[in-house]
Amino acid sequence: MSQPETPAPEPAPRVITLGRAGKKTTLGGRTRVIVPLTGDAASLRSQVAALASSRADIAEWRADTFLASLVGSHFVAAADIQSELTSAARYVTDASPVPVLATIRTFVEGGQAYLDDEEYCALVRCLAPLVGAVDVEISRDGAASLIEDAHGSGALAVASFHDFEATPSDEVLAEVLAAMNHAGADVLKFACTATSATDAARVLSAQAWAREAYDRPIIGIAMGPAGAPTRLVGSALGSCATFACLPGWAGSAPGQFTVEQARAVLDVVEGAGLGARGAE
């Protein structure tokens, strides 16, 4: 009698390494906690010092908030601020005990950087050789070329999309994720405002679908009170990382928990699966 065929095992999600030298972590296994660092030079020093006693895995340096502390809310030329930006990047990278993701979030995506596409790309390019990864807003003209240049500098590229008004349709989310994948990003990140449990569920569905379709780490976040649970679902539903704030510091988006809260819940949520997925 013929033996029944053994089902093929599900392929493991792609695991990538973020960081340089001795400061590295992986994305694609257990959910990592990313902590934003914001504000001027004095604020950066305080937050970097606090990282050492936290359970953060990655620091996201929100360079747009640093730029705002220098120039305020108006357009600036990249050449005028590049020196100060790169000096700050070197400090954060050297002083941080964890690898650094550098983000220049533009005003149109909820950030504090008033830059046109050309200036935005120029500044991200100058940061890429100094950090473990850079955030690339997929809606910017030249995003695909910027991702390619980041790779040439030895940095990972986290493609991002943000909607602070609503959760787009499933079709729009699929188009955005496809564009990120086509551009060659290492991590696909999207964050939308959820006004209902249905919105939050659609974000989780899109996240899980994208991980299977594109075999690379995905970060899907539903912002706001209705979406808060999406920050703590863990790797079983496709999340490679979540964003959480340092105690006593404001988060970078609505609904963030503290790093200790996020890590404690994720330890419980993912604990049962560590034997199968691998503790790291």
C-alpha positions as CSV (number, residue, x, y, z in Angstrom):
1,M,0.0,0.0,0.0
2,S,1.4,3.4,-1.0
3,Q,2.3,5.7,1.8
4,P,0.6,9.1,2.0
5,E,2.7,12.0,0.9
6,T,4.3,14.0,3.6
7,P,3.3,17.6,3.4
8,A,6.1,20.0,2.4
9,P,7.2,22.1,5.4
10,E,6.4,25.7,5.3
11,P,9.4,27.7,4.2
12,A,11.1,29.7,7.0
13,P,10.8,33.5,6.5
14,R,14.0,35.2,5.4
15,V,16.2,36.4,8.2
16,I,18.4,39.4,7.7
17,T,21.1,41.0,9.8
18,L,21.0,44.7,10.6
19,G,24.0,46.5,12.0
20,R,27.7,47.0,11.6
21,A,30.8,45.7,13.5
22,G,29.8,44.4,16.9
23,K,26.4,45.9,17.0
24,K,24.1,43.6,15.1
25,T,20.7,42.0,15.4
26,T,18.5,39.9,13.1
27,L,15.1,40.6,11.6
28,G,12.8,37.9,10.5
29,G,12.7,35.6,13.5
30,R,11.5,36.8,17.0
31,T,10.0,40.2,17.0
32,R,12.5,43.0,17.7
33,V,11.7,46.1,19.7
34,I,12.8,49.4,17.9
35,V,13.0,52.5,20.1
36,P,12.9,56.0,18.5
37,L,15.5,58.6,19.5
38,T,14.2,62.1,19.0
39,G,14.9,65.8,19.5
40,D,18.0,68.0,19.8
41,A,21.6,67.0,20.7
42,A,20.9,67.2,24.5
43,S,17.8,65.0,24.2
44,L,19.8,62.5,22.1
45,R,22.5,62.2,24.7
46,S,19.9,61.4,27.4
47,Q,18.0,58.9,25.3
48,V,21.2,57.1,24.1
49,A,22.3,56.8,27.8
50,A,18.9,55.3,28.7
51,L,19.2,52.6,26.0
52,A,21.8,50.7,28.0
53,S,19.3,49.8,30.7
54,S,16.4,49.1,28.3
55,R,15.5,46.0,26.4
56,A,15.7,47.7,23.1
57,D,17.0,45.7,20.1
58,I,17.4,48.6,17.6
59,A,17.5,52.4,17.9
60,E,15.6,54.4,15.3
61,W,17.3,57.8,15.1
62,R,14.5,60.2,13.9
63,A,16.9,62.5,12.2
64,D,14.0,64.7,11.0
65,T,13.4,65.8,14.6
66,F,17.1,66.7,15.0
67,L,16.9,68.7,11.8
68,A,13.9,70.5,13.1
69,S,15.8,71.5,16.3
70,L,18.4,73.1,14.0
71,V,16.3,74.9,11.4
72,G,12.7,74.9,12.5
73,S,9.8,74.1,10.2
74,H,11.0,75.5,6.9
75,F,12.7,74.1,3.8
76,V,16.5,73.8,3.9
77,A,19.2,72.9,1.3
78,A,20.9,69.5,2.0
79,A,24.3,71.1,1.6
80,D,23.6,73.5,4.4
81,I,22.9,70.9,7.1
82,Q,24.8,67.8,5.9
83,S,27.8,68.3,8.1
84,E,25.8,68.7,11.3
85,L,23.6,65.7,10.3
86,T,26.5,63.4,9.7
87,S,28.3,64.4,12.9
88,A,25.1,63.6,14.9
89,A,24.8,60.3,13.0
90,R,28.4,59.3,14.0
91,Y,27.7,60.1,17.6
92,V,24.4,58.1,17.7
93,T,26.0,55.1,16.0
94,D,29.1,55.1,18.2
95,A,27.3,55.8,21.5
96,S,24.3,53.5,21.0
97,P,24.7,50.0,22.5
98,V,22.4,48.6,19.7
99,P,22.3,49.0,15.9
100,V,20.9,52.1,14.4
101,L,18.2,52.7,11.8
102,A,18.3,56.3,10.6
103,T,15.0,57.9,9.5
104,I,14.3,61.3,8.0
105,R,10.5,61.4,8.1
106,T,9.1,64.1,5.8
107,F,6.2,66.3,6.7
108,V,3.9,64.7,4.2
109,E,4.3,61.3,6.0
110,G,3.9,62.7,9.5
111,G,7.4,63.9,10.2
112,Q,9.2,67.2,10.8
113,A,11.5,67.4,7.7
114,Y,10.5,70.0,5.1
115,L,12.4,68.7,2.1
116,D,11.7,68.1,-1.5
117,D,12.5,64.7,-3.0
118,E,15.9,65.6,-4.2
119,E,17.0,67.1,-0.9
120,Y,15.5,64.2,1.0
121,C,17.4,61.6,-1.1
122,A,20.7,63.5,-0.8
123,L,20.5,63.5,3.0
124,V,19.5,59.8,3.3
125,R,22.4,59.0,1.0
126,C,24.8,60.7,3.3
127,L,23.5,58.8,6.3
128,A,23.6,55.3,4.7
129,P,27.4,54.7,5.1
130,L,27.2,55.5,8.8
131,V,24.3,53.4,10.1
132,G,23.0,49.9,10.0
133,A,19.9,50.8,8.0
134,V,18.0,53.7,6.5
135,D,14.3,54.3,6.2
136,V,13.2,55.1,2.6
137,E,9.8,56.6,2.0
138,I,8.5,54.6,-1.0
139,S,6.5,57.5,-2.3
140,R,9.5,59.7,-2.9
141,D,10.7,60.1,-6.4
142,G,14.0,58.2,-6.7
143,A,13.2,55.7,-3.9
144,A,14.3,52.7,-5.9
145,S,17.7,54.3,-6.8
146,L,18.1,55.4,-3.1
147,I,17.5,51.8,-2.0
148,E,20.2,50.6,-4.4
149,D,22.6,53.2,-3.2
150,A,22.0,52.3,0.4
151,H,22.9,48.7,-0.3
152,G,26.1,49.9,-2.0
153,S,26.9,51.8,1.2
154,G,26.5,48.6,3.2
155,A,23.2,49.6,4.8
156,L,19.8,47.8,4.8
157,A,16.8,49.7,3.4
158,V,13.5,49.8,5.2
159,A,10.9,50.9,2.7
160,S,8.1,52.8,4.5
161,F,4.6,54.1,4.0
162,H,2.4,56.0,6.4
163,D,-1.2,57.2,6.5
164,F,-2.1,59.2,9.5
165,E,-5.7,59.7,8.4
166,A,-7.1,56.2,7.8
167,T,-6.3,52.7,6.7
168,P,-6.3,52.4,2.9
169,S,-8.2,49.8,1.0
170,D,-6.7,46.3,0.7
171,E,-5.9,47.0,-3.0
172,V,-3.9,50.1,-2.1
173,L,-2.0,48.3,0.6
174,A,-1.2,45.5,-1.8
175,E,0.1,48.1,-4.4
176,V,2.3,49.8,-1.8
177,L,3.8,46.6,-0.6
178,A,4.4,45.4,-4.2
179,A,6.2,48.7,-5.0
180,M,8.4,48.3,-2.0
181,N,9.3,44.7,-3.0
182,H,9.9,45.7,-6.6
183,A,12.3,48.5,-5.4
184,G,14.4,45.9,-3.6
185,A,13.8,46.9,0.0
186,D,15.1,44.6,2.7
187,V,12.2,45.3,5.1
188,L,8.7,46.4,4.1
189,K,7.0,48.7,6.6
190,F,3.6,50.3,6.5
191,A,1.7,52.2,9.3
192,C,-1.9,53.3,9.0
193,T,-4.4,54.9,11.3
194,A,-7.1,52.4,12.5
195,T,-10.5,53.7,13.4
196,S,-12.0,50.3,14.1
197,A,-11.2,46.7,14.8
198,T,-11.8,45.9,11.2
199,D,-9.0,48.3,10.1
200,A,-6.6,46.7,12.6
201,A,-7.5,43.2,11.3
202,R,-6.9,44.4,7.7
203,V,-3.4,45.6,8.6
204,L,-2.6,42.3,10.2
205,S,-4.0,40.4,7.1
206,A,-1.9,42.5,4.8
207,Q,1.2,42.0,6.9
208,A,0.8,38.2,7.0
209,W,0.0,38.1,3.2
210,A,3.1,40.2,2.4
211,R,5.5,38.0,4.4
212,E,4.3,34.9,2.5
213,A,4.2,36.7,-0.9
214,Y,7.6,38.4,-0.7
215,D,9.6,36.2,1.7
216,R,11.2,39.2,3.6
217,P,10.6,40.8,7.0
218,I,7.4,42.9,7.3
219,I,6.4,45.6,9.8
220,G,2.6,46.3,9.7
221,I,1.2,48.8,12.3
222,A,-2.2,50.1,12.9
223,M,-1.8,53.4,14.8
224,G,-4.2,54.8,17.4
225,P,-6.2,53.1,20.2
226,A,-8.0,50.8,17.9
227,G,-4.8,49.5,16.4
228,A,-2.7,49.2,19.6
229,P,-3.0,45.3,19.7
230,T,-1.2,45.1,16.3
231,R,2.0,46.3,18.0
232,L,2.1,43.2,20.3
233,V,1.0,40.3,18.1
234,G,4.5,38.9,17.6
235,S,6.1,37.0,14.8
236,A,3.3,34.4,14.5
237,L,1.2,37.0,12.6
238,G,4.1,38.2,10.5
239,S,5.7,41.1,12.4
240,C,9.5,41.3,12.4
241,A,9.6,44.3,14.7
242,T,7.5,46.8,16.8
243,F,8.2,50.3,17.8
244,A,8.1,51.3,21.5
245,C,9.3,54.3,23.5
246,L,11.7,54.8,26.3
247,P,10.0,55.4,29.7
248,G,9.5,59.1,30.2
249,W,9.9,59.9,26.5
250,A,7.2,60.5,24.0
251,G,6.8,58.0,21.2
252,S,7.2,58.7,17.5
253,A,3.6,57.7,16.6
254,P,0.2,57.3,18.3
255,G,-0.3,54.1,20.4
256,Q,3.3,53.2,21.2
257,F,3.9,51.2,24.4
258,T,7.1,51.6,26.4
259,V,9.9,49.2,25.5
260,E,9.5,47.3,28.7
261,Q,5.8,46.8,28.2
262,A,6.2,45.7,24.6
263,R,9.0,43.2,25.5
264,A,7.1,41.8,28.4
265,V,4.0,41.0,26.3
266,L,6.1,39.7,23.3
267,D,7.9,37.4,25.7
268,V,4.6,35.9,26.6
269,V,3.1,35.9,23.1
270,E,6.1,34.3,21.5
271,G,7.3,32.2,24.4
272,A,5.3,29.1,23.3
273,G,6.8,29.2,19.8
274,L,10.4,29.7,20.7
275,G,11.1,26.0,20.4
276,A,9.9,25.9,16.9
277,R,11.1,29.3,15.7
278,G,14.3,29.4,17.6
279,A,15.2,31.6,20.6
280,E,17.7,34.3,19.6
